[in-house]
Amino acid sequence: MPLSSSPSKKDDPLTSNASSKRMLWQQLANGIAIGSVYALISLGLTMVYGILRILHVAHAGIYALGAYVGLFSFKVIGNFWLSLMVGMAGAAIAGYFVERFLYTPLLHLPRIAPLIVSIGLFTALEEAFRIVAGPHTLAYNARVGLGDLSIGSFHLTETQILILFVTFAILIFLWVFLTKTRTGLAMRACAQDPETTSSFGVNVSAIIAVNFLIGSAMAGAAGVLIGVYDNQVWPTMGSIPAYKALAIVVLGGLGNIPGTVLASIVVGLAETFFIGVLAIPFPRDAVAFVGMILVLMFKPYGLLGKA
Amino acid sequence: MKRGIFHFCVFVFTVLFLAFSAHAQDIPIGFFAPITGPAAADGASAKNAVELGLKEVNDAGGIKGKKVNLIIYDDRLNPQEAVAIANKLIEKDKVVGVASGSYSGPTRVTAPIFQKAGIPMVAGYAVHPDVTWDPKEKKPNDFCFRNGFLGEIEGAGAAEFAVKNLKAKKISIISMDNDFGRAISAGFAERSEKLGASILTKQMYKFPGEKDFRPYLTRIKDGNPDLIFAAGYYNEAASMVRQAKELGITSQIMGEEGFDSPKFLEIAGSAAEGVIIATNLDRDDPRPLVQNFLKNYKKAYNEDADMVGASSYDAFMILVNAISKAGTDPKAIQKALLETKDYNGLTGKISRFVQGEVVKPVQIQVVKDGKFRRLGVVDNPEVITPPTKQ
């Protein structure tokens, strides 16, 4: 007897009672929370693509590294917020090393070379996590100190509040940084034309380094947040984000930061509603790719892109 | 100098000869498990438990004075690897019997190989029907035996308890999308509907990969079921029960043997309290066999034994028991296995094998104070007797 994902109509709670409204609100919270994490991972990827035109697959390895560093520092320090900072710092430093010692020396080669290096590094990182921390899933049992929040029928769990809060703070920081500071301006200029930017006396190599530091710190934050949200940190936790984030980045228009944020939230919501409301037996991880295919067909410059 | 080399050679050959002649006296038994790779945690449990069994047998003087030589291979949860291992065990190691401490994937591909070679195999906890059944010839693999339950049987056992003892009327089912998840939830759904319960929702999630169960659980919560039957392995199970608690779900959660691991208790923490599972290991079984195993395992490996370990131990011991009755001829061992009657196993008393499928009660355990404890036993023959296939 095969399992079907949709029950018979008469038993379906959705068609009958009023509680389904509360469910819709809850699904909205679920979707935005997971979409926010996607945004944190994908932003670094799209920033790296914007400035170096490299598909930084190992970014998902940096994400997992952030989770491990955060978890181990949490075990030592015992304070979640500090462990979040340490996780972000660890990821940022790792991202910086990747840029300095792997990508920069290869920039004169066709872009396929850094891509292959990136895939190799990603695999190596997964194995390194397994060897160092063991094959088991580890629990990230952090007490965050926030409570649940209910506004009418809208209910947010503690970890969802955490994710929204951290993501929002980071997005504000990113926006201020990119639009209000000279370094941010230089970074946007680099993304458009590094040579001209360099001729204006901007240290392009330093700008690239800052780009990697910020992008990797965001991935590290995402790793810590997922570690707490799912209460699990495991060696291959980057393997699904590795390709899902690529699809999201394309969906958002390669290198387009607001587009990437929008695409992440859309994917998070679409996944959640496909599973939890429409109950369509559609594989969750395919949503981003179907979206990517549609975007490439009809809007090749991304959701917010202009031709 | 030349003399030195000569002496050295004589020494080496003597050692090798002694080693081989001693070897020839041993009884070679094969064993494979996913010791590395994605299921390394289960592989370690299986190997640890079987090595404990091996020590017990050899410390007690072996089988009729002959030591058991256990030949261990790592299949890395990879069926191709398992095929090579099966051939090696038969051709090179010349084993008289094999115990599987692995999952369905590697175990089922080895079944036709052992069947063809006429070497008996006992699978610890692999659940796929094709371990004991040849789907092409439509006949049982009569050299293959299974100590664990078929998915359908365990699911039906869980449903029996859920509806009859827990009085669940409205039930939601969420299962991982693989052979085991499908088989056990199909067995659960069929039995619970037959007993008069109604299934509100049936959902499947991707395995491996899914960690965020909130969309599924939010939908389940909306129907407010009496009971949620969740089929999955311990990592996903731990995430699920925690997220259910976060979302304020108060329905009873019932799982299966995939939950049966200290890792589930560790990751789920206090959210595991009150979760009920159907499994084959009863921690509160008063028989000394069980209590000694639990104690010795803890002592040897400094962690609690789990279902996977106990089932693999049983697979090995069932084989040892048959060899001690029938000697080392594989055909005679198979005959002894076919004639198994009221065997006192670690994971319950095995009344017999039906087409290689075990007949024994399904254990119902509940998490209490961070430990699995006995809640009940399902021994209704209508539920636990595997159907005879034609």
Interface residues (C-beta under 8 A of the other chain):
Chain A: M1 P2 L3 S4 S5 P7 D11 P13 L14 S19 S20 R22 M23 Q26 Q27 N30 G31 A33 I34 P135 H136 T137 A139 N141 H155 T157 E158 T159 I226 Y229 D230 N231 Q232 W234 T236 I240 E271 T272 F273 I275 G276 V277 A279 P281 P283 R284 D285
Chain B: T36 G37 P38 A40 A41 I173 S175 R182 S185 A186 A189 E190 S198 I199 L200 T201 K202 Q203 M204 Y205 K206 G209 E210 K211 D212 R214 P215 Y216 T218 R219 K221 D222 G223 N224 N235 A238 S239 R242 E246 L247 G248 K263 E266 I267 G269
